[in-house]
């Protein structure tokens, strides 16, 4: 059984491009572990736009929280959390 399950009422947009990810991140960065290696096989996803390296996930899709890491960027004086997710469907 998953320890913690999360979902969103709206569409979620994920990117495979780290530059884009870092531009949009605020306090939390969500990473779907199945997509982190560039593998984008997601039968439950609304859209996969390979040219833009974007994955659009349907509302109410479920994710298991695998781990949470706190990142302290002393150079930018910026702290944020990375939450690693497992896509459940």
Protein Blocks (a to p, Z undefined) as FASTA:
>chain_A
ZZbdcddfbdcdddfbfklmmmmpckbccddfklmnopacdfkbmbdcfknopacddehi
acddfbdcddddfknopacdddddddfZZ
